[in-house]
C-alpha cells in the first residue's frame, strides 16, 4: 500500500512574520516614524530631479540597513537611510535590470512580469546583507524563491493588504505601512537566507535553517557553515556569516 505523501511545510510563516514585524515596529515606532517621514521627504526631492530615479535603489537599501539593525538588537536611525548609498552601484544596476525585465514581462500578457518580480523580491536586501552584486543577488533570490514560490506570493499579498489598510489614514502608508513592509521583508530574508548577528525571532520559534543555493566553480567554503561561496564575497550567501 502506497504511503500518502506528507503535505509540504510552508517555507515562510507569513502570518508569523506579520506579527513579528508589528511587534518590532511597536518597540521602535518613534524611530520608524522619523525614518518613514525622512524617506518620504527624500523620495519627493529625488522625484523632481532628473537623476532622482537612479538613487531610489540606494534609498531603499537604507531602509533595509535600519531593519537589519533592529533584527540584530540595535536601534534603527534616520542616518541609516544614507548608509544605503554605499551599495549605490549594485542597487542602481539591480533597479535598472530588474525594472526593464519586469516591464518587458508585463508587456507579455502581464504574468511573466509578475513572476520575475516575485523571483527577484529579495534581490535588493541581499545586496545589503550579503554584499552581493546585482546579478548574483537576482540569481540567489530566484533560486530560493523557486523553492516556495506561492509562500512568497502569500507574503506579498499580506504586505499589500497592510499597505492598503495603512493607506486609509493620511500618510499612513509611508509612516506605518512602509516600516512594517520593510520589517516583514527583512524578517523573511533572515528566515530564508540567514543574517549575521540576528537575534532569535520575536514571539516565534527559531528561524528555519538556511542552506546555500549558489555554488560556484572555485568557490570558497564558509568557515561557519561550509557552504560554497563566490570568491570575493564578504559574507556567506547561505548563513550570512563573515568569510575570512
C-alpha positions in Angstrom: 0.0 0.0 0.0 1.4 3.3 -1.0 2.2 5.7 1.8 0.3 9.0 1.4 2.6 11.9 0.7 3.1 14.3 3.6 2.0 17.9 3.0 4.8 20.3 2.4 5.6 22.6 5.3 5.4 26.2 4.3 8.8 27.8 3.5 7.6 31.0 5.2 5.2 31.7 8.0 3.6 34.8 6.5 1.2 35.4 9.4 4.0 34.9 12.0 6.2 37.3 10.0 3.5 40.0 10.1 3.1 39.5 13.9 6.8 39.8 14.5 7.1 42.9 12.2 4.3 44.5 14.2 6.0 43.7 17.5 9.3 45.2 16.3 7.6 48.3 14.9 5.7 49.0 18.1 9.0 48.7 20.1 10.7 51.3 18.0 7.7 53.2 16.5 9.2 56.6 17.2 12.4 55.8 15.2 10.4 54.3 12.4 8.0 57.2 12.1 11.1 59.5 11.7 12.6 57.2 9.2 9.4 57.0 7.2 9.0 60.8 7.3 12.5 61.4 6.1 12.2 58.7 3.4 9.1 60.4 2.1 10.8 63.8 2.0 13.9 62.4 0.4 11.9 60.5 -2.2 9.9 63.6 -3.0 13.1 65.6 -3.5 14.5 62.9 -5.7 11.3 62.7 -7.8 11.7 66.2 -9.0 15.2 65.8 -10.2 16.3 64.1 -13.5 18.7 61.8 -11.7 16.4 61.0 -8.7 15.2 57.7 -10.1 18.6 56.2 -10.1 19.1 57.0 -6.4 15.9 55.2 -5.3 17.6 51.8 -5.1 20.2 53.1 -2.6 17.5 54.9 -0.6 15.5 51.7 -0.3 18.7 49.9 0.7 18.9 52.3 3.6 15.5 51.1 4.8 17.0 47.5 5.0 20.0 48.8 6.8 17.7 50.1 9.5 15.6 46.9 9.6 18.6 44.6 9.8 20.0 46.7 12.6 16.8 46.1 14.6 16.9 42.4 13.9 20.4 42.5 15.4 19.1 44.2 18.5 20.2 47.7 17.7 18.1 50.8 17.3 17.2 51.9 13.7 18.1 55.6 13.0 17.4 58.1 10.3 21.0 58.2 9.3 20.6 54.5 8.2 18.9 55.8 5.1 22.2 57.4 4.0 24.1 54.2 4.8 22.3 52.6 1.8 24.3 54.7 -0.6 27.4 52.5 0.0 25.6 50.0 -2.2 24.7 52.6 -4.8 26.4 50.7 -7.7 24.8 47.2 -7.3 21.4 48.6 -6.2 21.2 51.0 -9.1 22.2 48.3 -11.6 19.7 46.0 -10.0 16.9 48.5 -10.3 17.7 49.1 -14.0 18.0 45.4 -15.0 15.0 44.1 -12.9 12.8 47.1 -13.8 13.5 46.7 -17.5 12.9 42.9 -17.5 9.7 43.2 -15.4 8.4 45.9 -17.7 9.0 43.7 -20.8 7.4 40.8 -18.9 4.3 42.9 -18.1 4.0 43.6 -21.8 3.9 39.9 -22.5 0.5 39.1 -21.0 1.4 40.6 -17.6 2.1 37.1 -15.9 5.8 36.9 -16.9 6.5 40.2 -15.4 4.7 39.3 -12.2 6.7 36.0 -12.0 10.0 37.9 -12.4 9.0 40.4 -9.7 8.4 37.6 -7.3 11.6 35.8 -8.2 13.7 38.9 -7.5 11.8 40.1 -4.5 14.7 39.6 -2.1 17.5 40.8 -4.5 17.9 44.3 -3.1 18.2 43.3 0.6 20.6 40.6 -0.5 22.9 43.3 -1.9 22.9 44.9 1.6 23.1 41.8 3.9 25.4 39.6 1.8 27.4 42.2 -0.2 26.3 40.7 -3.5 26.4 42.3 -6.9 23.2 42.9 -8.8 23.2 39.7 -10.9 24.4 37.5 -8.1 21.6 38.8 -5.8 19.0 38.3 -8.5 20.2 34.7 -9.1 20.2 33.9 -5.4 16.8 35.4 -4.8 15.3 33.5 -7.8 16.9 30.2 -6.7 15.5 30.4 -3.1 12.0 31.8 -4.1 11.5 29.0 -6.6 11.6 26.5 -3.7 8.5 28.1 -2.2 7.0 30.4 -4.9 3.5 30.5 -3.6 4.7 31.1 0.0 6.4 34.3 -1.2 3.2 35.3 -3.1 1.2 34.9 0.1 3.7 37.1 1.9 3.5 39.8 -0.8 -0.3 39.7 -0.7 -0.3 40.3 3.1 2.2 43.2 2.6 -0.2 44.7 0.0 -3.1 44.3 2.4 -1.1 46.0 5.2 -0.3 48.9 2.9 -3.9 49.2 1.8 -5.1 49.4 5.4 -2.4 51.8 6.4 -3.3 53.9 3.4 -6.7 54.6 4.8 -5.1 57.1 7.2 -3.3 60.2 5.8 0.4 59.4 5.3 -0.3 56.1 7.0 1.2 54.1 4.1 4.6 55.9 4.5 4.7 56.3 8.2 3.3 52.9 9.2 2.9 50.7 6.1 6.4 51.2 4.8 8.2 50.4 8.1 6.1 47.3 8.6 6.6 46.2 5.0 10.4 46.7 5.3 10.5 44.7 8.6 8.4 41.9 7.0 10.8 41.6 4.1 13.8 41.8 6.4 12.4 39.1 8.6 11.5 36.8 5.7 15.0 37.5 4.3 16.5 36.4 7.7 14.4 33.2 7.7 15.3 32.3 4.1 19.0 33.4 3.7 20.3 34.0 7.2 21.5 37.2 8.7 24.8 37.6 10.6 24.3 38.6 14.2 20.5 38.4 14.1 18.7 37.8 17.4 16.2 34.9 17.7 12.8 35.6 16.2 10.5 37.7 18.4 7.4 35.8 19.5 8.0 32.8 17.3 10.1 29.7 17.3 13.6 29.6 15.9 14.1 30.7 12.3 14.3 27.9 9.7 17.8 26.7 8.9 19.1 28.0 5.7 21.2 26.3 3.1 23.4 27.6 0.3 21.8 27.9 -3.1 24.5 29.3 -5.3 27.6 27.0 -5.6 30.2 28.3 -7.9 33.3 27.0 -9.7 36.4 27.6 -7.5 34.1 28.5 -4.6 35.3 29.4 -1.2 33.9 27.4 1.7 32.3 29.4 4.6 34.1 28.8 7.8 30.8 28.8 9.7 28.5 26.5 7.7 30.9 25.2 5.0 28.6 26.4 2.2 30.3 27.3 -1.2 30.6 31.0 -2.0 31.8 33.0 -4.9 35.4 34.2 -4.3 35.5 37.8 -3.2 32.2 37.9 -1.3 32.4 39.3 2.2 29.5 37.4 3.6 28.3 33.8 3.2 25.4 33.6 0.8 23.9 30.7 2.9 24.2 31.7 6.5 25.3 35.4 6.3 28.5 34.7 8.3 31.7 36.6 7.7 34.1 34.9 5.3 37.7 35.4 6.4 
